[in-house]
Amino acid sequence: MSQSFDEISAQLRRRHRKSARLKWISMGALGLAGLFLVLFFADMLVKGLPAFQQARIQVEVDYSEQASQIPLAAIQEEMRPIVSRGYLRLIPGRMDDNPDLQGTTRMEWVLADGQVDQYLKGHHNNLGADEKAVVDRLQSEGRAELVFNTAFFTNGDSKMPELAGIASAAMGTVLTLLVTLAVSFPIGVMTAVYLEEFAPDNRVTQLIEININNLAAIPSILFGLLGLAIFINFFGVPRSSPFVGGLTLALMTLPVIIIATRTALRSVPDSIRHAAFGVGCSRWQMVRDHVLPVALPGIMTGSIIGLAQAMGETAPLIIVGMVAFIPDVTGSFTEAATVLPAQIFTWAGEPDRAFIEKTSGGILVLLAVLITLNATAVVLRKKFERRW
């Protein structure tokens, strides 16, 4: 039975209304996701930016013979509770390195205690009334101030929040990613080239492809258990070292690089392969001289994204012990080290409220690096991408 014009028009109006509703629901979901992202970044900025400032106070330091034995004696009694213990520990060493300090008294800017730092920033603190009065007096005299926290970028971890920094974690991250890149990139690219350009299409290669896709989707903590069982327990690789951490992350990154490389190889037109064969190239020459150069931008992009994903992983590195307390910057692939995500995880579990801003500051640094890596991948793809 044929429909009338009015019935058809009513159906079209209902379809248009449904389409409009779907459009607005999709836009609402996108806006809600954007709102959560803005709130997340705002919260991190509010909590993390104070980590880039540190309190210091100006006090009189007496480099006496007694101070070389008892560092507390170098500071006036009312100033002792508000001066960082980390600074006081350095006084004997400074006197040994510079004998001219012996017997002198100087006015110096020194690192304030973490509670003083929190007080000057308007945060919750455990200072007593007398200590707050001293800090207020110093601030009114211009002898207490907040300055850029260079120690956050130059110091390693510390149990004192005013001394805690990300230098050791940053170096451990760099060493770990170097191992990850050195292992995963050549193996992943060569595996993808073989599967895409040389391997026959049979049940064995199909099974390998299925397993690669499955490995890219399993929880990262399982790679940590695999690294613990193989690299540490079986091969005896040093625990907590960038070497074992890099090998573990390489296992996790391999499927990502293989899949990205195969996608890049598939995007190369077959006409390039046929042209190479037409001028007498062997299959290897065709791949080496014609296909790989064209697919290289996609391979680089996938590899950078894979490394960025590995850099943000914490679970597999916790399993292999890379949550150690590392106060000094390590320069070896086999010494104990930690990485930025694990350092942030450690600070988040500290009971001292002063570590809250350290945690957020570390997250900001990690986010900045990850955004830079992903932006680099996008730029490389746009710059070298070829359209056919």
C-alpha positions as a Markdown table, in Angstrom:
| # | Residue | x | y | z |
|---|---|---|---|---|
| 1 | Met | 0.0 | 0.0 | 0.0 |
| 2 | Ser | 1.5 | 3.3 | -1.0 |
| 3 | Gln | 2.1 | 6.0 | 1.6 |
| 4 | Ser | 0.7 | 9.5 | 1.3 |
| 5 | Phe | 2.9 | 12.6 | 1.1 |
| 6 | Asp | 2.0 | 13.6 | 4.7 |
| 7 | Glu | 3.0 | 10.2 | 6.1 |
| 8 | Ile | 6.4 | 10.3 | 4.2 |
| 9 | Ser | 7.0 | 13.9 | 5.5 |
| 10 | Ala | 6.2 | 12.8 | 9.1 |
| 11 | Gln | 8.7 | 9.9 | 8.8 |
| 12 | Leu | 11.3 | 12.2 | 7.5 |
| 13 | Arg | 10.7 | 14.7 | 10.3 |
| 14 | Arg | 11.1 | 11.9 | 12.9 |
| 15 | Arg | 14.3 | 10.8 | 11.3 |
| 16 | His | 15.7 | 14.3 | 11.3 |
| 17 | Arg | 14.7 | 14.7 | 15.0 |
| 18 | Lys | 16.5 | 11.5 | 15.8 |
| 19 | Ser | 19.5 | 12.6 | 13.9 |
| 20 | Ala | 19.5 | 15.9 | 15.7 |
| 21 | Arg | 19.2 | 14.2 | 19.1 |
| 22 | Leu | 22.1 | 11.9 | 18.3 |
| 23 | Lys | 24.2 | 14.9 | 17.2 |
| 24 | Trp | 23.5 | 16.9 | 20.4 |
| 25 | Ile | 24.1 | 13.8 | 22.6 |
| 26 | Ser | 27.4 | 13.3 | 20.8 |
| 27 | Met | 28.4 | 16.9 | 21.2 |
| 28 | Gly | 27.3 | 16.8 | 24.9 |
| 29 | Ala | 29.5 | 13.7 | 25.5 |
| 30 | Leu | 32.4 | 15.4 | 23.8 |
| 31 | Gly | 31.9 | 18.6 | 25.8 |
| 32 | Leu | 31.6 | 16.5 | 29.1 |
| 33 | Ala | 34.9 | 14.8 | 28.2 |
| 34 | Gly | 36.5 | 18.1 | 27.5 |
| 35 | Leu | 35.2 | 19.5 | 30.8 |
| 36 | Phe | 36.7 | 16.6 | 32.8 |
| 37 | Leu | 40.0 | 17.2 | 31.0 |
| 38 | Val | 40.0 | 20.9 | 31.8 |
| 39 | Leu | 39.1 | 20.1 | 35.5 |
| 40 | Phe | 41.9 | 17.5 | 35.6 |
| 41 | Phe | 44.5 | 19.9 | 34.3 |
| 42 | Ala | 43.2 | 22.7 | 36.5 |
| 43 | Asp | 43.5 | 20.5 | 39.6 |
| 44 | Met | 47.0 | 19.4 | 38.6 |
| 45 | Leu | 48.1 | 23.0 | 38.0 |
| 46 | Val | 46.6 | 24.3 | 41.3 |
| 47 | Lys | 48.3 | 21.5 | 43.3 |
| 48 | Gly | 51.4 | 21.1 | 41.2 |
| 49 | Leu | 52.6 | 24.7 | 40.5 |
| 50 | Pro | 53.5 | 25.3 | 44.2 |
| 51 | Ala | 56.1 | 22.5 | 43.8 |
| 52 | Phe | 58.1 | 24.7 | 41.6 |
| 53 | Gln | 58.6 | 27.2 | 44.5 |
| 54 | Gln | 60.6 | 26.6 | 47.7 |
| 55 | Ala | 60.9 | 28.7 | 50.9 |
| 56 | Arg | 64.2 | 30.0 | 52.0 |
| 57 | Ile | 65.1 | 32.2 | 55.0 |
| 58 | Gln | 68.0 | 34.4 | 55.9 |
| 59 | Val | 69.7 | 33.4 | 59.2 |
| 60 | Glu | 73.0 | 34.0 | 60.9 |
| 61 | Val | 75.3 | 31.0 | 60.5 |
| 62 | Asp | 78.2 | 30.6 | 63.0 |
| 63 | Tyr | 81.0 | 28.4 | 61.6 |
| 64 | Ser | 82.5 | 27.5 | 64.9 |
| 65 | Glu | 84.5 | 24.5 | 66.0 |
| 66 | Gln | 81.4 | 23.3 | 67.8 |
| 67 | Ala | 79.3 | 23.6 | 64.6 |
| 68 | Ser | 81.7 | 21.2 | 62.8 |
| 69 | Gln | 80.7 | 18.5 | 65.4 |
| 70 | Ile | 77.2 | 19.5 | 66.1 |
| 71 | Pro | 75.6 | 21.3 | 63.1 |
| 72 | Leu | 72.6 | 22.6 | 65.1 |
| 73 | Ala | 75.1 | 24.8 | 67.0 |
| 74 | Ala | 75.6 | 26.9 | 63.9 |
| 75 | Ile | 72.1 | 28.3 | 64.0 |
| 76 | Gln | 70.4 | 30.4 | 66.6 |
| 77 | Glu | 68.1 | 28.3 | 68.8 |
| 78 | Glu | 64.9 | 30.0 | 67.7 |
| 79 | Met | 65.8 | 29.4 | 64.1 |
| 80 | Arg | 66.6 | 25.7 | 64.4 |
| 81 | Pro | 63.0 | 24.4 | 64.1 |
| 82 | Ile | 62.4 | 26.3 | 60.8 |
| 83 | Val | 65.7 | 25.5 | 59.0 |
| 84 | Ser | 65.9 | 22.4 | 56.9 |
| 85 | Arg | 67.7 | 19.5 | 58.5 |
| 86 | Gly | 69.2 | 18.8 | 55.1 |
| 87 | Tyr | 71.0 | 22.1 | 55.1 |
| 88 | Leu | 72.3 | 21.6 | 58.6 |
| 89 | Arg | 73.8 | 18.3 | 57.6 |
| 90 | Leu | 75.9 | 20.1 | 54.9 |
| 91 | Ile | 77.6 | 22.5 | 57.3 |
| 92 | Pro | 80.5 | 20.2 | 58.5 |
| 93 | Gly | 81.3 | 19.2 | 54.9 |
| 94 | Arg | 81.3 | 22.9 | 53.8 |
| 95 | Met | 83.7 | 23.7 | 56.6 |
| 96 | Asp | 86.0 | 20.8 | 55.5 |
| 97 | Asp | 85.9 | 22.0 | 51.8 |
| 98 | Asn | 86.5 | 25.6 | 52.7 |
| 99 | Pro | 88.7 | 26.1 | 55.8 |
| 100 | Asp | 88.3 | 29.9 | 55.5 |
| 101 | Leu | 84.8 | 29.5 | 56.9 |
| 102 | Gln | 86.2 | 28.3 | 60.2 |
| 103 | Gly | 85.6 | 30.9 | 63.0 |
| 104 | Thr | 83.4 | 33.2 | 60.9 |
| 105 | Thr | 79.8 | 34.2 | 61.2 |
| 106 | Arg | 77.7 | 35.0 | 58.1 |
| 107 | Met | 74.2 | 36.0 | 57.2 |
| 108 | Glu | 73.1 | 33.4 | 54.6 |
| 109 | Trp | 69.9 | 32.4 | 52.7 |
| 110 | Val | 69.3 | 28.8 | 53.7 |
| 111 | Leu | 66.7 | 26.2 | 52.8 |
| 112 | Ala | 63.6 | 26.4 | 55.1 |
| 113 | Asp | 61.9 | 23.4 | 56.6 |
| 114 | Gly | 59.1 | 21.8 | 54.6 |
| 115 | Gln | 56.5 | 23.0 | 57.2 |
| 116 | Val | 57.7 | 26.5 | 56.8 |
| 117 | Asp | 57.4 | 26.1 | 53.0 |
| 118 | Gln | 53.8 | 25.0 | 53.4 |
| 119 | Tyr | 53.0 | 27.9 | 55.8 |
| 120 | Leu | 54.3 | 30.5 | 53.4 |
| 121 | Lys | 52.2 | 29.0 | 50.6 |
| 122 | Gly | 49.1 | 29.1 | 52.8 |
| 123 | His | 48.7 | 25.3 | 53.1 |
| 124 | His | 48.1 | 23.1 | 56.1 |
| 125 | Asn | 51.2 | 22.8 | 58.3 |
| 126 | Asn | 52.3 | 21.5 | 61.7 |
| 127 | Leu | 54.1 | 24.7 | 62.9 |
| 128 | Gly | 53.6 | 25.8 | 66.4 |
| 129 | Ala | 52.5 | 29.3 | 67.4 |
| 130 | Asp | 56.0 | 30.4 | 68.4 |
| 131 | Glu | 57.5 | 29.1 | 65.1 |
| 132 | Lys | 54.8 | 30.9 | 63.1 |
| 133 | Ala | 55.6 | 34.1 | 64.9 |
| 134 | Val | 59.3 | 33.7 | 64.0 |
| 135 | Val | 58.4 | 33.1 | 60.3 |
| 136 | Asp | 56.1 | 36.1 | 60.3 |
| 137 | Arg | 58.8 | 38.3 | 61.7 |
| 138 | Leu | 61.3 | 37.1 | 59.2 |
| 139 | Gln | 58.8 | 37.7 | 56.4 |
| 140 | Ser | 58.1 | 41.2 | 57.5 |
| 141 | Glu | 61.9 | 41.9 | 57.6 |
| 142 | Gly | 62.3 | 40.5 | 54.1 |
| 143 | Arg | 64.2 | 37.5 | 55.3 |
| 144 | Ala | 61.7 | 34.8 | 54.3 |
| 145 | Glu | 60.6 | 34.3 | 50.7 |
| 146 | Leu | 59.5 | 31.8 | 48.0 |
| 147 | Val | 62.0 | 31.3 | 45.2 |
| 148 | Phe | 62.1 | 29.0 | 42.1 |
| 149 | Asn | 62.7 | 25.4 | 43.3 |
| 150 | Thr | 65.8 | 24.3 | 41.4 |
| 151 | Ala | 66.3 | 21.5 | 43.8 |
| 152 | Phe | 63.1 | 19.8 | 42.4 |
| 153 | Phe | 65.0 | 19.3 | 39.1 |
| 154 | Thr | 68.5 | 18.7 | 40.5 |
| 155 | Asn | 68.0 | 16.5 | 43.6 |
| 156 | Gly | 67.0 | 12.9 | 43.9 |
| 157 | Asp | 64.4 | 11.5 | 46.2 |
| 158 | Ser | 64.5 | 12.4 | 49.9 |
| 159 | Lys | 62.4 | 11.7 | 53.0 |
| 160 | Met | 62.4 | 15.5 | 53.6 |
| 161 | Pro | 59.9 | 17.1 | 51.1 |
| 162 | Glu | 61.9 | 20.3 | 50.8 |
| 163 | Leu | 64.8 | 18.3 | 49.4 |
| 164 | Ala | 62.9 | 15.8 | 47.3 |
| 165 | Gly | 63.4 | 16.1 | 43.5 |
| 166 | Ile | 63.0 | 14.2 | 40.2 |
| 167 | Ala | 66.6 | 14.1 | 39.0 |
| 168 | Ser | 67.3 | 10.5 | 39.8 |
| 169 | Ala | 63.9 | 9.4 | 38.5 |
| 170 | Ala | 64.4 | 11.4 | 35.3 |
| 171 | Met | 67.8 | 9.8 | 34.6 |
| 172 | Gly | 66.4 | 6.3 | 35.4 |
| 173 | Thr | 63.6 | 7.0 | 32.9 |
| 174 | Val | 66.0 | 8.0 | 30.2 |
| 175 | Leu | 68.2 | 4.9 | 30.7 |
| 176 | Thr | 65.2 | 2.6 | 30.8 |
| 177 | Leu | 63.7 | 4.1 | 27.6 |
| 178 | Leu | 67.1 | 3.8 | 25.9 |
| 179 | Val | 67.1 | 0.1 | 26.6 |
| 180 | Thr | 63.5 | -0.2 | 25.5 |
| 181 | Leu | 64.2 | 1.6 | 22.2 |
| 182 | Ala | 67.4 | -0.4 | 21.5 |
| 183 | Val | 65.6 | -3.7 | 22.0 |
| 184 | Ser | 62.0 | -3.1 | 20.7 |
| 185 | Phe | 62.6 | -0.9 | 17.7 |
| 186 | Pro | 64.9 | -3.2 | 15.6 |
| 187 | Ile | 63.1 | -6.4 | 16.6 |
| 188 | Gly | 59.7 | -4.9 | 16.1 |
| 189 | Val | 60.5 | -3.4 | 12.7 |
| 190 | Met | 62.2 | -6.6 | 11.4 |
| 191 | Thr | 59.4 | -8.8 | 12.6 |
| 192 | Ala | 56.8 | -6.6 | 10.8 |
| 193 | Val | 58.9 | -6.5 | 7.6 |
| 194 | Tyr | 59.1 | -10.3 | 7.6 |
| 195 | Leu | 55.4 | -10.8 | 8.3 |
| 196 | Glu | 54.3 | -8.3 | 5.8 |
| 197 | Glu | 56.8 | -8.7 | 2.9 |
| 198 | Phe | 58.3 | -12.2 | 3.1 |
| 199 | Ala | 56.2 | -14.6 | 5.2 |
| 200 | Pro | 53.7 | -16.9 | 3.4 |
| 201 | Asp | 50.1 | -16.6 | 4.3 |
| 202 | Asn | 49.5 | -19.8 | 6.1 |
| 203 | Arg | 48.2 | -21.0 | 9.5 |
| 204 | Val | 51.5 | -20.4 | 11.3 |
| 205 | Thr | 51.7 | -16.7 | 10.3 |
| 206 | Gln | 48.0 | -16.3 | 11.0 |
| 207 | Leu | 48.6 | -17.7 | 14.5 |
| 208 | Ile | 51.5 | -15.3 | 15.0 |
| 209 | Glu | 49.4 | -12.3 | 13.9 |
| 210 | Ile | 46.6 | -13.3 | 16.3 |
| 211 | Asn | 49.0 | -13.6 | 19.2 |
| 212 | Ile | 50.6 | -10.2 | 18.4 |
| 213 | Asn | 47.2 | -8.5 | 18.5 |
| 214 | Asn | 46.4 | -10.3 | 21.7 |
| 215 | Leu | 49.7 | -9.2 | 23.3 |
| 216 | Ala | 48.9 | -5.6 | 22.5 |
| 217 | Ala | 45.7 | -5.8 | 24.5 |
| 218 | Ile | 46.7 | -7.7 | 27.7 |
| 219 | Pro | 47.2 | -5.8 | 31.0 |
| 220 | Ser | 50.7 | -4.4 | 31.4 |
| 221 | Ile | 51.2 | -5.9 | 34.8 |
| 222 | Leu | 51.5 | -9.3 | 33.1 |
| 223 | Phe | 54.5 | -8.1 | 31.3 |
| 224 | Gly | 56.0 | -7.2 | 34.7 |
| 225 | Leu | 55.4 | -10.8 | 35.9 |
| 226 | Leu | 57.0 | -12.1 | 32.7 |
| 227 | Gly | 60.0 | -9.8 | 33.1 |
| 228 | Leu | 60.4 | -10.9 | 36.8 |
| 229 | Ala | 60.2 | -14.6 | 35.8 |
| 230 | Ile | 62.5 | -14.5 | 32.7 |
| 231 | Phe | 65.0 | -11.6 | 33.2 |
| 232 | Ile | 65.5 | -11.6 | 36.9 |
| 233 | Asn | 64.8 | -15.2 | 38.1 |
| 234 | Phe | 66.1 | -17.0 | 35.1 |
| 235 | Phe | 68.8 | -14.8 | 33.5 |
| 236 | Gly | 69.8 | -13.1 | 36.7 |
| 237 | Val | 69.5 | -9.5 | 35.5 |
| 238 | Pro | 70.0 | -7.0 | 38.4 |
| 239 | Arg | 66.7 | -6.2 | 40.0 |
| 240 | Ser | 65.5 | -2.6 | 40.1 |
| 241 | Ser | 68.0 | -1.7 | 37.3 |
| 242 | Pro | 67.2 | 0.3 | 34.1 |
| 243 | Phe | 68.3 | -2.7 | 32.1 |
| 244 | Val | 65.6 | -5.1 | 33.5 |
| 245 | Gly | 63.1 | -2.3 | 33.4 |
| 246 | Gly | 63.9 | -1.5 | 29.7 |
| 247 | Leu | 63.7 | -5.2 | 28.7 |
| 248 | Thr | 60.3 | -5.5 | 30.4 |
| 249 | Leu | 59.0 | -2.4 | 28.7 |
| 250 | Ala | 60.4 | -3.7 | 25.4 |
| 251 | Leu | 58.2 | -6.8 | 25.7 |
| 252 | Met | 55.2 | -4.5 | 26.2 |
| 253 | Thr | 56.2 | -2.1 | 23.4 |
| 254 | Leu | 57.0 | -4.8 | 20.8 |
| 255 | Pro | 53.4 | -5.5 | 19.7 |
| 256 | Val | 52.6 | -1.8 | 19.4 |
| 257 | Ile | 55.7 | -1.2 | 17.1 |
| 258 | Ile | 54.9 | -4.4 | 15.0 |
| 259 | Ile | 51.3 | -3.4 | 14.4 |
| 260 | Ala | 52.2 | 0.3 | 13.6 |
| 261 | Thr | 55.0 | -0.9 | 11.3 |
| 262 | Arg | 52.8 | -3.3 | 9.4 |
| 263 | Thr | 50.1 | -0.6 | 9.0 |
| 264 | Ala | 52.8 | 1.7 | 7.6 |
| 265 | Leu | 54.0 | -1.0 | 5.2 |
| 266 | Arg | 50.5 | -1.7 | 4.0 |
| 267 | Ser | 50.0 | 2.0 | 3.2 |
| 268 | Val | 52.7 | 1.8 | 0.6 |
| 269 | Pro | 51.1 | 1.4 | -2.9 |
| 270 | Asp | 51.8 | -1.9 | -4.6 |
| 271 | Ser | 52.8 | 0.1 | -7.7 |
| 272 | Ile | 56.1 | 0.9 | -6.0 |
| 273 | Arg | 56.8 | -2.8 | -5.4 |
| 274 | His | 55.9 | -3.6 | -9.0 |
| 275 | Ala | 58.1 | -0.9 | -10.3 |
| 276 | Ala | 61.0 | -2.1 | -8.2 |
| 277 | Phe | 60.5 | -5.6 | -9.5 |
| 278 | Gly | 60.2 | -4.3 | -13.0 |
| 279 | Val | 63.8 | -2.8 | -12.9 |
| 280 | Gly | 65.2 | -6.0 | -11.7 |
| 281 | Cys | 65.3 | -5.5 | -7.9 |
| 282 | Ser | 65.2 | -8.5 | -5.6 |
| 283 | Arg | 62.6 | -8.7 | -2.9 |
| 284 | Trp | 65.0 | -7.5 | -0.2 |
| 285 | Gln | 66.2 | -4.6 | -2.4 |
| 286 | Met | 62.6 | -3.7 | -3.1 |
| 287 | Val | 61.9 | -3.6 | 0.7 |
| 288 | Arg | 65.2 | -1.9 | 1.7 |
| 289 | Asp | 65.4 | 0.8 | -1.0 |
| 290 | His | 61.8 | 1.5 | -1.9 |
| 291 | Val | 59.2 | 0.4 | 0.7 |
| 292 | Leu | 60.9 | 1.2 | 3.9 |
| 293 | Pro | 61.9 | 4.8 | 3.0 |
| 294 | Val | 58.3 | 5.5 | 2.1 |
| 295 | Ala | 56.9 | 3.8 | 5.3 |
| 296 | Leu | 59.5 | 5.3 | 7.6 |
| 297 | Pro | 57.3 | 8.3 | 8.8 |
| 298 | Gly | 54.6 | 5.9 | 9.9 |
| 299 | Ile | 57.1 | 3.6 | 11.6 |
| 300 | Met | 58.7 | 6.5 | 13.5 |
| 301 | Thr | 55.3 | 7.8 | 14.6 |
| 302 | Gly | 54.2 | 4.3 | 15.9 |
| 303 | Ser | 57.5 | 3.8 | 17.7 |
| 304 | Ile | 57.3 | 7.2 | 19.4 |
| 305 | Ile | 53.8 | 6.6 | 20.5 |
| 306 | Gly | 54.8 | 3.1 | 21.8 |
| 307 | Leu | 57.7 | 4.7 | 23.8 |
| 308 | Ala | 55.4 | 7.3 | 25.2 |
| 309 | Gln | 53.0 | 4.6 | 26.4 |
| 310 | Ala | 55.9 | 2.7 | 27.9 |
| 311 | Met | 57.1 | 5.8 | 29.7 |
| 312 | Gly | 53.8 | 6.2 | 31.5 |
| 313 | Glu | 53.7 | 2.6 | 32.7 |
| 314 | Thr | 54.1 | 1.9 | 36.4 |
| 315 | Ala | 52.7 | -1.6 | 37.1 |
| 316 | Pro | 55.3 | -3.7 | 35.2 |
| 317 | Leu | 58.2 | -1.6 | 36.7 |
| 318 | Ile | 56.8 | -2.1 | 40.3 |
| 319 | Ile | 57.0 | -5.8 | 39.7 |
| 320 | Val | 60.6 | -5.7 | 38.8 |
| 321 | Gly | 61.5 | -3.5 | 41.8 |
| 322 | Met | 61.9 | -0.1 | 40.2 |
| 323 | Val | 60.3 | 1.7 | 43.2 |
| 324 | Ala | 63.5 | 1.8 | 45.2 |
| 325 | Phe | 64.5 | 4.8 | 47.3 |
| 326 | Ile | 67.1 | 6.5 | 45.0 |
| 327 | Pro | 68.6 | 9.7 | 46.5 |
| 328 | Asp | 71.5 | 9.9 | 44.0 |
| 329 | Val | 71.4 | 10.2 | 40.3 |
| 330 | Thr | 72.5 | 6.9 | 38.7 |
| 331 | Gly | 74.5 | 6.7 | 35.5 |
| 332 | Ser | 74.6 | 2.9 | 35.0 |
| 333 | Phe | 72.2 | 0.5 | 33.3 |
| 334 | Thr | 72.8 | -2.1 | 36.0 |
| 335 | Glu | 72.5 | 0.0 | 39.2 |
| 336 | Ala | 69.3 | 0.4 | 41.1 |
| 337 | Ala | 67.1 | 3.2 | 39.7 |
| 338 | Thr | 63.6 | 4.4 | 39.6 |
| 339 | Val | 61.4 | 6.1 | 36.9 |
| 340 | Leu | 59.1 | 9.1 | 37.0 |
| 341 | Pro | 55.8 | 7.1 | 37.2 |
| 342 | Ala | 57.2 | 5.0 | 40.1 |
| 343 | Gln | 58.5 | 8.1 | 41.8 |
| 344 | Ile | 55.1 | 9.8 | 41.6 |
| 345 | Phe | 53.6 | 6.6 | 43.0 |
| 346 | Thr | 56.0 | 6.6 | 45.9 |
| 347 | Trp | 55.3 | 10.3 | 46.7 |
| 348 | Ala | 51.6 | 9.7 | 46.6 |
| 349 | Gly | 51.9 | 7.2 | 49.4 |
| 350 | Glu | 53.9 | 9.5 | 51.7 |
| 351 | Pro | 52.0 | 10.6 | 54.9 |
| 352 | Asp | 53.5 | 14.1 | 54.9 |
| 353 | Arg | 51.1 | 16.6 | 53.2 |
| 354 | Ala | 54.1 | 18.5 | 51.8 |
| 355 | Phe | 54.5 | 15.6 | 49.3 |
| 356 | Ile | 51.1 | 16.3 | 47.7 |
| 357 | Glu | 52.5 | 19.1 | 45.7 |
| 358 | Lys | 55.5 | 17.1 | 44.8 |
| 359 | Thr | 53.2 | 14.4 | 43.5 |
| 360 | Ser | 51.3 | 16.9 | 41.4 |
| 361 | Gly | 54.5 | 18.6 | 40.2 |
| 362 | Gly | 55.9 | 15.2 | 39.1 |
| 363 | Ile | 52.6 | 14.5 | 37.2 |
| 364 | Leu | 52.9 | 17.9 | 35.4 |
| 365 | Val | 56.5 | 17.1 | 34.3 |
| 366 | Leu | 55.4 | 13.6 | 33.1 |
| 367 | Leu | 52.4 | 15.0 | 31.3 |
| 368 | Ala | 54.6 | 17.7 | 29.6 |
| 369 | Val | 57.1 | 15.0 | 28.4 |
| 370 | Leu | 54.3 | 12.7 | 27.1 |
| 371 | Ile | 52.5 | 15.6 | 25.3 |
| 372 | Thr | 55.8 | 16.6 | 23.8 |
| 373 | Leu | 56.4 | 13.0 | 22.5 |
| 374 | Asn | 52.9 | 12.7 | 21.1 |
| 375 | Ala | 53.2 | 16.1 | 19.5 |
| 376 | Thr | 56.5 | 15.1 | 17.9 |
| 377 | Ala | 54.9 | 12.0 | 16.5 |
| 378 | Val | 52.1 | 14.1 | 15.0 |
| 379 | Val | 54.5 | 16.6 | 13.5 |
| 380 | Leu | 56.7 | 13.9 | 12.0 |
| 381 | Arg | 53.6 | 12.3 | 10.4 |
| 382 | Lys | 52.4 | 15.5 | 9.0 |
| 383 | Lys | 55.8 | 16.6 | 7.7 |
| 384 | Phe | 56.8 | 13.4 | 6.0 |
| 385 | Glu | 53.4 | 11.9 | 5.1 |
| 386 | Arg | 52.8 | 11.1 | 1.5 |
| 387 | Arg | 49.4 | 10.9 | -0.1 |
| 388 | Trp | 48.9 | 8.6 | -3.1 |
